[in-house]
Amino acid sequence: MHFADGQIPEAYQRYIRLKVFFVCAVGAALVLSFLLSLSMGASGVPLSEVALSLLGLGTERRFDIIIWSIRLPQALVSMAAGAGLAMAGAAMQSILRNPLGSPFTLGISHAAAFGAALSVMLMDGGVMASSSVGAVTVTNPYVTASTAFAFSLAAAAVIVAVSRLRG
């Protein structure tokens, strides 16, 4: 940003400081929640032991196994999934130029549900029966998931095509 006299206005400096503080606070919250997710579970692991284990200085082998074999992969995958969903949502809102664009408001989730139901009814993906436990039993989850995915992609393609025609 170029200013006539070379000085940055105080209001702009305050704005930038606030943004930096916000990013640092969110980063600290992410690290804290990550460490807490590694320490919480069926067998509690103290935060100090989590930190030691991550640094390779763990004192108890059973905590190392729990952290490195079970909790760390789950925490990393959940962070990656959350980041992926955030990017997909931002991309959807950007492509459609609609800040309210989500799979639910656009009907993509409903198309996926319709595809799954169609799979169960017509493609031998499951059995519909009345019982006390549930009305639908999915016998072939691959067919059901693939059909739901195909219908959601088709709905998304229709939405993007309509938005391109309109824009």
N, C-alpha and C positions, 0 to 999 in steps of 0.2 A: 504494500500500500504506500503510495507516494503522497507526501504532504508538502504544501508550498514552502513552508519555512524549515522543513526537515525535522520538526518536533512532532511527536506522537501525542495526540490529545489525551488528557487524563481519563476521560470517560472511556476511551477505547482501551487504554491500558488496564483499567478496572475490569472491563468486559473480558479481556484476554486472561487476566488473573483468575477471574471467576470460572472460566472454561477450564483452565489448567487445574484448578482446585477440584472441579467436578470430575474430571477424568481421573485424577489421582485418587479421589474418594471412591469412585466406582471400581478402580483397579484394586484398592485395598480391600474393599468389600468382596471382590471376586476371590482374592487370595485367602481371605479369612473363611469364606464359605467353602472353598476348596479344602482347606485344612480341616474344617469342621466335618465335612463329608467323609474325610479319611478317618476321623476319630470316632464317628458315631456308627453304631450298628449293633448286631446281636451281642457281640463281645466288644465292650468299650475299650478303646485304646486312648490313653492319655495324650493330650496335645504335645506334651514334651517328647513322648516316645515317637509320635508321628514325625516331629521335626528331626529327631535323631536318626530315625529310619530313612528319611528322605536324604539326609546328608551322608548316609552310609555308616553311621555310628550307633545303630540300634543295639540295645543291650539284651533284648529278648527275641529269640528266633521266631517264636510264635507270632509276635506282633509284626515282624518283618514279612512273614509269609502272608498274614492277613492283609497288610497294607499293599505289598507289591503284587500279589497274585490275584487279589479279589477287588479291593477298594480302589486302588489307583487306576486300573483299566476302566472300571465303571465310571469314575469321576471324569476321566479324560474323555470318554465317549459321550458322556452327558454334556460336557462343555462343548464338544465338537457339534453335537446334535443341536444344542441351543444356538450356537453361532450359525449353523446352516439354516435353521428355521428363521432366524433373524434376517439373514441375507436373502432368503427366498421371499420373505414378506416385503422387504425393502425393494427387491427387484419387481415383485408383482405390483406394488404401489407405484413404482417409477414407470414401468412399462405402460400401465393403464392410466397413468397420470390421475390417480384417484387415491387420496390419503385414507379412504375407508375400505380400500380393496383388501379383502381377506378371503380365504377359501369358503368361509361360511356365508358371507354377504354376497359373494359372486356365484354361489351354487356349485362350486367344485366339490365340496364335501358331500353334497346331496347326490351329485352324479356318481361319486365313488360308492356311496351307500346303495344307490340304485343298481350299479354294476355288481356289487356283492350279492344283493338280493336276487338279481337275475341269475347269477351263477349258481346260487343255492337251488333256485326253482327249476331252471332249465338245463344247466350244464353239469349236473351231477356233482356239484360242489358241496352239497350238504343234504341234510334230511330235515324236513319240517314236520314236527309232531307236537301234540299237546302233552305236556308233562309238568310235573311240579317244579322241575329244575329249570327248564328253558324250552322255548318253542322251536328253536333252531339248533341243530348240531352240525357243525362244519366238519365234513369228512375228508375233504380235499382242500386244505388251506392254500395250496399253491394256485389252484384254479381260481379260487375265490379272490385272493389277493391280486392276481394278475388281471382279472376282469375288472375289479375295482380300480386298479391303477390305470387300465386302458380307458375306462369311462371318465376318470378324472382328467386324463390327458386330453381326451376328446373335448370335454367341456372347456378346459383351459384354452385349447386351440380355437374353439368357437368364440370365446370371449376376446382373445387377442385379435382375431380376424375382424370382429365387429368393431373393436376399438380402433383398429387401423383404418377401417372404412369411414368411421366417424371423424377421425382426427385428420 
